[in-house]
Amino acid sequence: MPHLPDIETEADVAAVVHAFYHDMEADPVLGTYFAGLDWQAHLPKMVSFWSSVVFQTGAYRGRPFDPHARMPGLERRHFAHWVERFHGTVDALFAGPRADLMKGRAEQIAGVFQVKLGLWPTLDAEAA
């Protein structure tokens, strides 16, 4: 198995983002949520978002939860599939601390979105 590099540049982040969304509309679980999306507008936003996450640039300005709040029918299985697909994409291209950070943040984001959507118990409920 060849040694994979870690994520080092915004171009590396862009490679993950573009690979992740490649053929997303054909994904049997998530595809309908991405059908007809303006990819020329969406992909640069996602590269900016993930670059901000990985390199802490603060370049992304937006509210990533808002579009998800308007998506009808989201369930925990959608988030689980999204995380699995995201991990698979990162793992196919990169390995190392930043790759692990990116995957960990994807898990955290999926968890927070699920809590906000009422799909996952709050931390207070879990502690009780």
URMOFEN-V465696 format. One record per residue. N is the residue number from 1. SS is DSSP state (H for helix, E for strand, C for the rest). OMEGA is omega in radians with two decimals (NA if undefined). BURIAL is 1 if it has 24 or more other C-alpha atoms within 12 Angstrom, else 0. Layout:
# URMOFEN-V465696
N_SS_OMEGA_BURIAL ; N_SS_OMEGA_BURIAL
This chain:
# URMOFEN-V465696
1_C_-3.11_0 ; 2_C_3.09_0 ; 3_C_3.13_0 ; 4_C_3.11_0 ; 5_C_3.01_0 ; 6_C_3.07_1 ; 7_C_-3.08_1 ; 8_C_-3.01_0 ; 9_C_3.05_0 ; 10_H_3.08_1 ; 11_H_3.07_0 ; 12_H_3.09_1 ; 13_H_3.12_1 ; 14_H_3.11_1 ; 15_H_3.10_1 ; 16_H_-3.09_1 ; 17_H_-3.11_1 ; 18_H_3.11_1 ; 19_H_-3.13_1 ; 20_H_-3.07_1 ; 21_H_3.12_1 ; 22_C_-3.14_0 ; 23_C_-3.13_0 ; 24_H_-3.11_1 ; 25_H_3.12_0 ; 26_H_-3.13_0 ; 27_C_-3.06_0 ; 28_C_-3.11_0 ; 29_C_-3.01_0 ; 30_C_-2.99_1 ; 31_H_-3.09_0 ; 32_H_3.13_0 ; 33_H_-3.10_0 ; 34_H_-3.12_0 ; 35_C_3.08_0 ; 36_C_3.13_0 ; 37_C_3.06_0 ; 38_C_-3.04_0 ; 39_H_3.13_0 ; 40_H_3.08_0 ; 41_H_-3.02_0 ; 42_H_-3.05_0 ; 43_H_3.09_1 ; 44_H_3.08_0 ; 45_H_-3.12_1 ; 46_H_3.07_1 ; 47_H_3.11_1 ; 48_H_3.13_1 ; 49_H_-3.07_1 ; 50_H_3.04_1 ; 51_H_3.09_1 ; 52_H_3.12_1 ; 53_H_-3.03_1 ; 54_H_-3.04_1 ; 55_H_3.12_1 ; 56_C_-3.10_0 ; 57_C_-3.05_0 ; 58_C_-3.09_0 ; 59_C_-3.10_0 ; 60_C_3.04_0 ; 61_C_-3.14_0 ; 62_C_-3.14_0 ; 63_C_-3.00_0 ; 64_H_-3.12_0 ; 65_H_-3.00_0 ; 66_H_3.13_0 ; 67_H_-3.13_0 ; 68_H_3.13_0 ; 69_H_-3.12_0 ; 70_C_-3.11_0 ; 71_C_-3.12_0 ; 72_C_2.98_0 ; 73_C_3.12_0 ; 74_C_3.13_1 ; 75_C_3.13_1 ; 76_H_-3.13_1 ; 77_H_3.10_0 ; 78_H_3.14_1 ; 79_H_3.11_1 ; 80_H_3.13_1 ; 81_H_3.12_0 ; 82_H_3.13_1 ; 83_H_3.13_1 ; 84_H_3.14_0 ; 85_H_-3.13_1 ; 86_H_3.10_1 ; 87_H_-3.13_1 ; 88_H_3.13_0 ; 89_H_-3.14_1 ; 90_H_-3.09_1 ; 91_H_3.13_1 ; 92_H_-3.02_0 ; 93_H_-2.98_1 ; 94_C_3.04_1 ; 95_C_3.12_1 ; 96_C_-3.06_0 ; 97_H_-3.14_0 ; 98_H_3.07_1 ; 99_H_3.10_1 ; 100_H_3.10_1 ; 101_H_-3.12_1 ; 102_H_3.13_1 ; 103_H_3.13_1 ; 104_H_3.11_0 ; 105_H_3.08_0 ; 106_H_3.10_1 ; 107_H_3.14_0 ; 108_H_-3.14_0 ; 109_H_3.11_1 ; 110_H_3.12_1 ; 111_H_-3.14_1 ; 112_H_3.14_1 ; 113_H_3.14_1 ; 114_H_3.09_1 ; 115_H_-3.11_0 ; 116_H_3.14_0 ; 117_C_-3.14_1 ; 118_C_-3.12_0 ; 119_C_-3.05_0 ; 120_C_3.13_0 ; 121_C_3.09_0 ; 122_C_3.12_0 ; 123_H_3.11_0 ; 124_H_-3.13_0 ; 125_H_-3.14_0 ; 126_H_-3.10_0 ; 127_H_-3.08_0 ; 128_C_NA_0
